[in-house]
Amino acid sequence: MDLVIDTLCLDGYKSSYEALNSCGKLVCTTNPPIRDHGSIFDRMGRSWSRFSAAYILSNVSFYDVHKSFQDDPRMFEHELKYLLIKLRNKEIQPKISGRISLNQVPKAQKLVEQGLPNGTIVVLPWAKLDPTQEVPVDHVQ
């Protein structure tokens, strides 16, 4: 892939980095998630992931969405509109694993924490709630 945006760092950016082609770029939008304080080994692992992405892996950058908006809201709005136009024109095509209604978010979150699905799950809060709806999972072999 030319571009991978990793917002979760569930595996220390490993799978995201491996999905890149030779000229691809990895963008990390957050620090590795902190589910709990964990052991010292958990904390060291999170620190190592951030250090590794910042100083060892090539073609990696960090982007703080909240800071970008706070620093320059007008530029943020301009860039967001630009991306939405590219999306509408199909110049960029994010990998969408599936679309779910709001009541499926807890199930989807559990799958995300397990490293699944392979792609983004889009939540449609206005969609009809269906308790039997399955959360889509695209396994990669």
Stockholm file with secondary structure:
# STOCKHOLM 1.0

chainA/1-141         MDLVIDTLCLDGYKSSYEALNSCGKLVCTTNPPIRDHGSIFDRMGRSWSRFSAAYILSNVSFYDVHKSFQDDPRMFEHELKYLLIKLRNKEIQPKISGRISLNQVPKAQKLVEQGLPNGTIVVLPWAKLDPTQEVPVDHVQ
#=GR chainA/1-141 SS CCEEEESSCTTTTHHHHHTSCTTCEEEECSCCCCSSCCCHHHHHHHHHHHHIIIIISSSEEECCHHHHHHHCHHHHHHHHHHHHHHHHTTSSCCCEEEEEEGGGHHHHHHHHHTTCCSSEEEEETTSCCCTTCCCCCCCCC
#=GC SS_cons         CCEEEESSCTTTTHHHHHTSCTTCEEEECSCCCCSSCCCHHHHHHHHHHHHIIIIISSSEEECCHHHHHHHCHHHHHHHHHHHHHHHHTTSSCCCEEEEEEGGGHHHHHHHHHTTCCSSEEEEETTSCCCTTCCCCCCCCC
//
